[in-house]
Amino acid sequence: MVFGAITVSLASCQKHESDKLIGKWRIVKIAFQQFTQQLEMSQKQVAMLQDSIANNTDTAKVNHFQKLLAMTENRAEQMKAQQDTMMAKSRWEFLKNGDFNAVEAQGNSKGIWSYDEEKGMLFTVIEQRTYSQHVKFNKDTMILQLDSLNYMGFLKATD
């Protein structure tokens, strides 16, 4: 009887991988290939425009290049600011009952979630759209692998 009670007690104490999801998460890293490529392209454009300005004596051309340079630098700053805002304002919450809440810069959303422990897959349905991503855990960090090149890193939120 004692052995049976210990076995039942241990079985009920086992943690499921899905339990790691429960709670609030904040984004700490975003790796989107398209965003990275756009920033790299902007940096190359800035360097090219700076060279054009330095190597030109025609005032009209220099003014034109300076306007293009200002627009390119502004666009890169806006993209970076957008990413920073997304990271600062986003909080995802996975509730034990399977509900999902997201507070994000573009607005709040609600949905449901489930987790396939064998496949390490998170499934969500948000505003009647279904999503699935591979999830990896490392202590209090969660990596959401959106595809082979893009991912988001989350940390358990304390707020």
ABEGO torsion letter per residue (X at the ends): XAAAAAAAAAAAABBBAAAAABEBBBBABBBBAAAAAAAAAAAAAAAAAAAAAAABABAAAAAAAAAAAAAAAAAAAAAAAAAAAAAAABBBBBBAAGBBBBBBAAEBBBBBBBBBAAAGBBBBBBGGBBBBBBBBBBEABBBBBABAABBBBBBBBAX
